[in-house]
């Protein structure tokens, strides 16, 4: 319990500074460049985010789980996992960034219906490289439970984000904003690298790039289903966004959704960082076959998320007209979109700990297929609502419905797990409990 609370404290502290600065920068940037250009920025971020999921190739989650399990009892294997995570993230990030630079003209003309965004998307290729590397680094640091280091890096990059993004918007418009984001990510990678080297020395772990091929079975058993689930989420979100921008006034509606989605990212980042603590703790406890304490930690994590997020969701819904008004002209009437986005945040935050439990258990494939159901529901509902003229509110409502259904799966898994633990410890009478298995997806931070 103490480890969970300590890690959660540092994660929340770093997150608050980072997200407050990011929100302030986003509001000012939207006022500077306008609703349509802000929608274009949102579409570029969505495209880079979709490919960024594949660039990281799930190595952040893989590293967090296995480094937490092995850092003390098998340091040599932990070193090989770290090496494999680094090599895969670097290789995939560079390959996909090169592909994005090459394919940008075709994507902008045929998919985004905006050929003039080609140059901006190519700048975004740098974001793609850095986000893939950063994801693997954060996973490794989480495996070491170096949450204080992560909090420091988040705080510093959050403080850098404000002047670089706002200054870029004032001086160079959309390209300046993207350039500012690239510089912030680059600084984050350098700071994470310094923290990572310190942790490796602390645990006397030798990173072996030559022998890391021995750990390739881990990629099939754990990483492949994890990355497929993440790709599915990102690709589904991006496809839903393309449905919106291809409608009349699509980029204006995308601007409204992007503004509202800033609050999704800000509020989800809090439970996401808290639950980055739960994955290594769950993995370590399950590795010690301590399911009773794991169940207690699961309940505690869900309660923590509810206490952190639900009051903010309620407060945000009440203030939603004023929040959207702060983004400038054209955003005033889009407050219902923000309400739908905030309710989605509350729903999703409650299922996050269950996803971390399933990841720590190594049960991934059923979780992937549950995400397939989520994706089908999201796309079908988006198509219906957006084509019916609901615009940004339709996209936000479709995502809310899909995540509500997905949360029902998470609740079912959590109930089965807790009942099975009670049965094994003799707290309840023996009964037949099905083993559902599976993994609930990680959150869509990028939206």
C-alpha positions in Angstrom: 0.0 0.0 0.0 2.8 2.4 1.0 4.6 1.8 -2.4 1.4 2.5 -4.3 0.7 5.7 -2.4 4.2 7.0 -2.6 4.4 6.3 -6.3 1.0 7.8 -6.9 1.9 11.0 -5.0 5.0 11.7 -7.1 3.2 10.8 -10.3 0.3 13.2 -9.5 2.6 16.0 -8.5 4.5 15.8 -11.8 1.3 15.4 -13.8 -0.4 18.5 -12.3 2.4 20.8 -13.2 2.7 19.3 -16.7 -1.1 19.3 -17.5 -1.8 22.8 -16.2 0.9 24.2 -18.4 -0.2 22.2 -21.4 -3.9 23.3 -20.9 -2.9 27.0 -20.6 -0.7 26.7 -23.7 -3.5 24.9 -25.7 -6.0 27.6 -24.9 -3.7 30.4 -25.9 -2.6 28.6 -29.0 -6.2 28.1 -30.1 -6.9 31.8 -29.6 -3.9 32.7 -31.7 -4.4 30.4 -34.7 -8.2 30.0 -34.7 -10.7 27.2 -34.7 -10.0 25.7 -38.2 -6.2 25.8 -37.8 -6.7 24.2 -34.4 -8.7 21.4 -36.0 -5.8 20.9 -38.4 -3.4 20.6 -35.5 -5.7 18.1 -33.9 -5.7 16.0 -37.0 -1.9 16.1 -37.3 -1.6 15.0 -33.7 -4.1 12.2 -34.2 -2.2 10.9 -37.2 1.2 11.1 -35.4 -0.4 9.5 -32.4 -1.8 6.6 -34.4 1.6 5.8 -35.9 3.3 6.6 -32.6 1.6 3.6 -31.0 3.2 1.3 -33.5 6.5 3.1 -33.2 6.8 2.3 -29.5 5.6 -1.3 -30.3 4.3 -1.8 -26.8 7.8 -1.8 -25.4 6.9 0.6 -22.6 4.4 -1.7 -21.2 6.7 -4.7 -21.7 9.6 -3.0 -20.0 7.4 -1.9 -17.0 6.1 -5.4 -16.3 9.4 -7.3 -16.7 11.8 -4.8 -15.2 9.6 -4.7 -12.1 9.6 -8.5 -11.9 13.3 -9.1 -12.7 15.3 -6.1 -11.5 16.3 -7.8 -8.3 15.9 -11.5 -8.8 17.2 -11.7 -12.4 19.2 -8.5 -13.2 20.8 -10.0 -16.3 17.5 -10.8 -17.9 16.2 -7.3 -16.9 19.2 -5.8 -18.7 18.3 -7.8 -21.8 14.7 -6.7 -21.7 15.9 -3.0 -21.4 18.2 -3.5 -24.4 15.4 -5.1 -26.5 13.0 -2.3 -25.6 15.5 0.3 -26.6 16.4 -1.3 -29.9 12.8 -2.0 -31.0 11.6 1.5 -30.1 14.4 3.2 -31.9 14.2 0.9 -35.0 10.4 1.1 -35.3 10.3 4.9 -34.6 12.8 5.7 -37.3 11.3 3.4 -39.9 7.7 4.7 -39.4 8.9 8.3 -39.4 10.6 7.8 -42.7 7.4 6.2 -44.1 5.4 9.1 -42.8 7.6 11.6 -44.6 7.3 9.6 -47.8 3.5 9.1 -47.6 2.5 12.5 -46.2 1.4 13.9 -49.6 -0.9 10.9 -50.3 -2.3 10.9 -46.8 -3.1 14.6 -46.8 -4.7 14.5 -50.2 -6.7 11.3 -50.1 -7.4 10.7 -46.4 -7.3 14.1 -44.6 -8.7 16.0 -47.6 -6.1 18.8 -47.0 -3.1 18.6 -49.3 -1.7 21.8 -47.8 -1.0 20.0 -44.5 1.8 17.9 -46.1 4.7 20.0 -44.8 3.2 20.1 -41.3 2.7 16.4 -41.2 6.4 15.9 -42.2 7.5 18.1 -39.3 5.3 15.8 -37.2 7.5 12.9 -38.2 10.0 14.1 -35.6 7.3 13.9 -33.0 6.7 10.3 -34.1 10.4 9.3 -33.4 10.6 11.0 -30.1 7.2 9.8 -28.8 8.2 6.1 -29.6 11.5 6.5 -27.7 9.9 8.4 -24.8 7.3 5.7 -24.3 10.0 3.0 -24.0 12.0 5.1 -21.6 9.0 5.8 -19.3 8.1 2.1 -19.3 11.6 1.2 -18.1 11.6 3.9 -15.4 8.2 2.7 -14.2 9.6 -0.8 -13.9 12.3 0.6 -11.6 9.5 2.4 -9.7 11.4 5.7 -10.4 8.3 7.7 -10.1 10.0 10.7 -8.4 12.3 10.9 -11.5 9.3 10.7 -13.8 7.6 13.5 -11.9 10.6 15.8 -12.2 10.8 15.2 -15.9 7.1 15.8 -16.4 7.3 19.0 -14.4 10.3 20.4 -16.3 8.9 19.5 -19.7 5.5 21.0 -18.7 7.2 24.3 -17.8 9.1 24.2 -21.2 5.9 23.4 -23.1 4.2 26.7 -22.4 6.8 29.2 -23.8 7.8 27.0 -26.7 4.2 26.2 -27.9 2.8 29.7 -27.3 5.9 31.4 -28.7 5.8 29.1 -31.7 2.2 30.0 -32.3 2.9 33.7 -32.1 5.9 33.6 -34.4 5.2 30.9 -36.9 1.6 29.7 -36.5 0.8 26.0 -36.9 4.4 25.1 -37.8 5.7 26.9 -34.8 3.4 24.9 -32.5 4.5 21.6 -33.9 8.1 22.7 -33.7 7.7 23.6 -30.1 6.2 20.2 -29.3 9.2 18.6 -31.0 11.6 20.5 -28.8 9.7 19.6 -25.6 9.7 15.9 -26.5 13.4 16.0 -27.3 14.1 17.6 -23.9 12.0 14.9 -22.2 13.9 12.1 -23.9 17.3 13.5 -22.8 16.1 13.9 -19.2 14.6 10.4 -19.1 17.9 9.0 -20.5 19.8 10.6 -17.6 17.3 9.2 -15.1 17.4 5.8 -16.7 21.2 5.5 -16.5 21.1 6.4 -12.8 18.6 3.6 -12.1 20.6 1.0 -14.1 23.7 1.8 -12.0 21.6 1.7 -8.8 20.5 -1.9 -9.4 23.9 -2.9 -11.0 22.2 -4.0 -14.2 24.2 -4.6 -17.3 22.4 -3.7 -20.5 23.3 -6.3 -23.1 22.4 -5.5 -26.7 24.2 -8.6 -28.1 22.3 -11.1 -26.1 18.9 -9.4 -26.0 17.7 -11.7 -28.8 17.2 -14.4 -26.1 14.2 -12.4 -24.9 12.3 -12.4 -28.3 9.8 -15.0 -27.0 8.6 -12.2 -24.6 7.6 -10.2 -27.7 5.2 -12.9 -28.9 3.8 -13.8 -25.6 3.3 -10.3 -24.2 4.3 -7.5 -26.6 2.4 -8.5 -29.7 -1.1 -8.6 -28.2 -0.3 -5.5 -26.2 0.8 -3.5 -29.3 -2.1 -4.9 -31.4 -4.5 -3.6 -28.8 -2.9 -0.2 -28.7 -2.8 0.1 -32.5 -6.4 -0.9 -32.7 -7.3 2.0 -30.3 -5.2 4.6 -32.1 -6.3 3.5 -35.6 -10.0 3.5 -34.6 -9.7 6.9 -33.0 -7.9 8.3 -36.1 -10.5 6.7 -38.5 -13.3 8.2 -36.5 -11.6 11.6 -36.7 -11.2 11.3 -40.5 -15.0 10.7 -40.8 -15.5 14.0 -39.0 -13.1 16.2 -41.1 -14.5 14.9 -44.4 -17.9 16.4 -43.5 -18.9 20.0 -44.4 -17.0 22.3 -42.0 -15.2 19.2 -40.9 -12.0 21.0 -39.7 -14.0 23.6 -37.8 -15.8 20.7 -35.9 -12.5 19.0 -35.4 -11.2 22.2 -33.8 -14.1 22.0 -31.3 -13.4 18.4 -30.6 -9.6 19.0 -30.2 -10.2 21.8 -27.7 -12.6 19.6 -25.7 -10.1 16.7 -26.0 -7.4 18.8 -24.3 -9.4 18.3 -21.1 -9.7 14.6 -21.8 -5.9 14.4 -22.0 -5.4 16.6 -18.9 -7.8 14.7 -16.7 -6.9 11.2 -18.0 -3.2 11.9 -17.5 -3.8 12.0 -13.7 -5.3 8.4 -13.4 -2.9 7.3 -16.2 0.1 8.3 -14.2 -1.4 6.9 -10.9 -2.0 3.6 -12.7 1.5 3.5 -14.2 2.4 2.9 -10.6 0.0 0.0 -10.3 1.5 -2.0 -13.2 4.9 -2.7 -11.7 3.4 -3.1 -8.2 0.8 -5.6 -9.5 3.5 -7.4 -11.5 5.8 -7.7 -8.4 3.0 -9.0 -6.2 1.7 -11.5 -8.7 5.2 -12.7 -9.3 5.3 -13.4 -5.5 1.9 -15.2 -5.8 0.3 -12.6 -3.5 -3.1 -12.4 -5.0 -4.8 -11.3 -1.8 -2.9 -8.1 -1.6 -3.2 -7.6 -5.4 -7.0 -7.6 -5.0 -6.7 -5.0 -2.2 -4.5 -2.8 -4.4 -7.0 -3.1 -7.2 -9.8 -1.8 -5.1 -7.7 0.9 -3.7 -6.6 2.0 -7.2 -10.2 2.2 -8.4 -11.1 4.3 -5.4 -8.2 6.6 -5.9 -9.1 7.2 -9.5 -12.7 7.9 -8.5 -11.6 10.4 -5.8 -9.2 12.2 -8.2 -11.3 12.3 -11.4 -15.0 12.3 -10.7 -15.1 15.6 -8.7 -13.1 17.2 -11.5 -15.5 15.8 -14.1 -18.5 17.2 -12.3 -16.9 20.6 -11.8 -15.8 20.7 -15.5 -19.3 19.9 -16.7 -20.8 22.7 -14.7 -18.2 25.2 -16.1 -18.1 23.7 -19.6 -19.7 26.8 -21.4 -17.1 29.1 -19.8 -14.2 26.7 -20.6 -15.1 26.5 -24.3 -15.6 30.2 -24.4 -12.0 30.7 -23.3 -10.8 29.2 -26.6 -12.1 32.1 -28.5 -14.7 32.9 -31.1 -16.5 29.9 -32.7 -16.0 27.7 -29.6 -18.8 29.1 -27.4 -21.6 26.8 -28.6 -19.6 23.6 -28.5 -19.8 23.1 -24.7 -21.9 19.9 -25.0 -19.0 18.3 -26.7 -16.9 19.0 -23.7 -19.5 17.5 -21.4 -19.5 14.3 -23.4 -15.7 14.2 -23.3 -15.5 14.8 -19.5 -18.1 12.0 -18.8 -16.0 9.7 -21.0 -13.0 10.6 -18.8 -14.9 9.5 -15.6 -16.0 6.2 -17.2 -12.5 5.4 -18.5 -10.7 6.3 -15.3 -12.6 3.6 -13.4 -11.5 0.8 -15.7 -7.8 1.7 -15.9 -6.7 -0.3 -12.8 -8.3 -3.4 -14.2 -6.3 -3.0 -17.4 -3.1 -2.8 -15.5 -4.0 -5.9 -13.5 -4.6 -7.9 -16.7 -1.3 -6.6 -18.2 0.5 -7.6 -15.0 -1.1 -11.0 -15.2 0.3 -11.5 -18.7 -3.2 -12.2 -20.1 -3.4 -10.2 -23.3 -5.3 -11.8 -26.1 -8.8 -11.7 -24.7 -8.3 -8.1 -23.9 -7.3 -7.5 -27.5 -10.6 -9.1 -28.7 -12.5 -7.0 -26.3 -10.9 -3.9 -27.9 -12.1 -5.2 -31.3 -15.6 -5.0 -30.0 -14.9 -1.5 -28.6 -13.6 -0.4 -32.0 -16.5 -1.8 -34.0 -19.0 0.0 -31.8 -17.0 3.3 -31.8 -16.8 3.4 -35.7 -20.3 2.3 -36.3 -21.7 4.9 -33.9 -19.5 7.6 -35.2 -20.5 7.0 -38.8 -24.2 7.2 -37.8 -23.9 10.3 -35.6 -21.4 12.3 -37.7 -23.3 11.7 -40.9 -26.5 12.7 -39.2 -25.0 16.2 -38.6 -24.0 15.8 -35.0 -20.4 17.0 -35.8 -17.9 17.1 -32.9 -20.6 16.2 -30.4 -21.4 13.1 -32.4 -17.8 12.0 -32.3 -17.5 12.6 -28.6 -20.8 10.8 -27.9 -19.8 7.8 -30.0 -16.6 7.5 -28.0 -18.5 7.7 -24.7 -20.8 4.9 -25.7 -17.9 2.7 -26.8 -16.0 3.2 -23.6 -19.1 2.6 -21.5 -19.5 -0.8 -23.1 -15.8 -1.5 -22.6 -16.0 -0.6 -18.9 -18.7 -3.2 -18.4 -16.2 -5.8 -19.5 -13.6 -4.4 -17.1 -16.1 -4.6 -14.2 -16.9 -8.2 -15.0 -13.2 -9.1 -15.0 -12.6 -7.3 -11.7 -15.5 -9.0 -10.0 -14.4 -12.5 -11.2 -10.8 -11.8 -10.0 -11.9 -10.7 -6.6 -14.3 -13.5 -6.1 -11.6 -16.0 -7.1 -9.2 -14.5 -4.6 -11.8 -14.7 -1.8 -12.5 -18.4 -2.7 -8.8 -19.3 -2.6 -8.4 -17.6 0.8 -11.5 -19.2 2.2 -13.4 -15.9 2.7 -16.4 -17.1 0.8 -17.8 -20.6 0.2 -16.3 -22.5 -2.7 -18.0 -21.8 -6.0 -17.2 -22.2 -9.7 -15.7 -19.0 -11.1 -14.8 -18.8 -14.8 -11.4 -17.5 -15.7 -12.0 -14.7 -18.2 -8.4 -13.8 -18.9 -7.7 -10.9 -21.3 -6.4 -7.4 -21.0 -8.2 -4.1 -21.0 -6.6 -1.6 -23.3 -4.4 1.4 -22.2 -6.0 4.9 -22.4 -6.1 7.0 -25.5 -4.1 9.9 -24.3 -3.6 11.4 -27.5 -7.3 11.3 -28.4 
